[in-house]
Amino acid sequence: MKPFHTYVTREIPSVGLDLLLEAGSVETWQDDVPPPREELLSRVAEADALLCLLTDRIDAEVLDAAPKLKVVSAYAVGVDNIDVAAATERGICVCNTPGVLTNATADLTWALILAAARRIVEADACTRKGEWHSWGPRLMVGKPVAQSTLGIIGMGRIGQAVARRAMGFEMPILYHSGKQYPDIERLTGAKYVDLDTLLAESDFVTIHTPLTPETRGMIGANRLARMKPSAVLVNTARGPIVDQPALTEALREGRLYAAGLDVFEVEPVSQQDPLLELPNVVALPHIGSADETTRNAMARMAAEAILDVSAGRLPAHLVNYDVWDHRR
């Protein structure tokens, strides 16, 4: 096996870095922010493998700057930051880390549902600021969750995990996805509907679809207008699926009750973004997969993909199978 040189665009858990050393040498960008564009282009020049994060834009320019590159391994499920078509044209494998972050992201989705519905962040601030003077019947009244209707956009692994958790809250479930899932329908009672019906009838709408040209801007002003004024929108998928200015206006004008967001159109979200001024928004810094077990598993899986390619083995989670078929 020829030694691989891997460039890693951020320090990942040691379980992944230790595995990469089995394939050869490793160079890691040590800062907490992404490497500057010029730095990335320079460092990939000698790389056989690139392990990147969703914040790194891996386009044709980067791929052309890396003539030795055999594999791009994403420390993520989504690969919308990678030009997969350009990688395929150049014979470069693209791999990701599906499955391992399902439970962590589903858990966080429920944290956002509950926090937004029950005004948890507002109530915490009220307590800390000394604004809690007495118990009262109008103090921090929120929306009920149990037995309310949950709408799930995207019924893949994470959407299904969210649906299973909803059973404990006795919630009717509507879902819209690229296909129907009879097994999850039988288990949870979920009903497949068109997107407009889901938006109109759900008390909580949670997004779990990948970012594609078709889903970019999918939840815009017209679709937000179809939602109940009492509804809560949760997004733990990708920010650009939602038209952020339109969401801000709907929340500000009371045409939507609240939102729980782990993702934004541009990340990190600007401190000047008017969305952050609204008390009915719970805003998190893209931490859907941020538990120790999950982050370690992602590191291991991303590294194993590079080990597989270096050894001539089919990676377990290859996104562009055409590359491997061509190699064969």
Protein Blocks (a to p, Z undefined) as FASTA:
>chain_A
ZZdddddfbdcdfklmmmmmmnmccdddfbfbdcdfklmmmmmmmpcbdcddfkbccdfk
lmmmmmmbmbdcddbfblklbcfklmmmnopacdddehjlmmmmmmmmmmmmmmmmnomm
mmmmmmmnopafbdcfkgopacdfehpacddehjafklmmmmmmmmmnopacddddfbdc
fklmmmnopacddfklmmmmpmbdcdfbdcdfklgoklcfklmmmpcfkbccddfkbfkl
pcfklmmmmmmnopafbdcdfbdfbdcddfklmklmpmkbccdehillmcfklmmmmmmm
mmmmmmmmmnopacfblfblmlmmmmZZ
